[in-house]
Amino acid sequence: MSPESHSAAEIPERLRQVKEEIVLAAEAAGRKPSTVELVAVTKTMPAAAVEDAIEAGQLIFGENRVQEAQAKWPALKALHANLELHLIGPLQTNKVREAVALFDVIETLDRPKLARALAEEMKRTGMRPRLFVQVNTGEEPQKAGIVPEETADFVALCRDTFGLVVDGLMCIPPFDEEPSMHFALLAKLAKELGLDELSMGMSGDFEKAIAFGATYVRVGTAIFGTRVLLD
């Protein structure tokens, strides 16, 4: 996709189209469109592209890497106090301090060591980002996340041992599989655990995710075009 896909003219229109598709998908599922939030994924996108989306009314964004977010988001959040930033990529324990300080939502809680580090940092600072547990619904060895059969025990550990509040679940289905069965599994787990929030669905499948109850969909390419490579 050409660099023009990042232009001020393109991004608002792409954003409008995605939001319209979210409304239609929610209505088709018998849901209120207001129950689905769009997380605009800005990994590798320059701050100027983010500003275009903000000017078009988008307030919720997602980043994959703490280091990239640190370079981009403090200045943006200083200018726009009502932004909400989600971490949607893996979190290393040595980046917990920076993540807790910068992100409003951490969607990738996936192991006891990370739960302990988050609990300690949140206690130290008094900052309380919302937390989602990432579930590896496809049980892919190369992918982060708790396997489905261990999710209940892990959520209990987060709550009872570390005193963390878990708001929801997140998943990234296998690239080469029909995502619906993974969305259905995540929704089933969330219902069993009494969790209200589901982060699932990306540019190619967010309508299906909404049909299965997604409350957050993570969309990047459909809004910003092909990602640019960082140096």
C-alpha positions, 0 to 999 in steps of 0.5 A: 500500500502506498505511503498516501495511506498514511495521509491526513486525507486517508486516515479519517475516511478509513477510520469512518469506514471501520467504525461504520462496519463495527456498528453494522456488525454489532447490530447484526449480532443484536448488540448495541454498537456502544458495547464495542470499542475500537482500539486503533493499532499504531505500531510502527506508525509515526506520531503524525498518523496518530494525530490524524486519527485523534483529530478524526475522533479516535481516542483508544489506541494500541501498541505492541512494544513498550520501547516504541510506545515510550518514544511516541506516546508521552508527548501525545498523551501530554497534548491529549489527556483523554487518550487510552493506550493499550499494550497488546504485545508481549510484556517482558518483566524488565519493562513492567515499570515503564508499562505501568507508567505509560499504559492504561490497559495491559492486555497481555498478562500471561504468566505468574512471574509477570503477574507478580511483577505487575502487582509489585509495581502497582503497589509501589506506584499506586497506578492501576492499569486495567489488566486482561489475560492473554489466552493462547487459544490455538495452543501455539508453542511460539505464541504467548498466552495461557493455554485455555485449560489453565486460564481459570487457575491463572486468573484465580492466582492473579486475583487471590495470590497477587491481588490483581483485578482482571477485567477480561481476556484477550486472544490472537487466533492462529493465522491459518485457522478459522477464527470463529472457534477461537472467539467462541472459546474465549467468550466461553472462558470469560463467561465461566470466569465472570469477566465482562471484557473480550479483546479479540478480532483484528482488521481481517476478522473483527466482524466475526469477533463482534458476533461472538461478543468482543468488547474491544477490537484491535484494528491497524491496517484497515485504518493506517494502511501497510505498516512502515518499517522502523529503523 
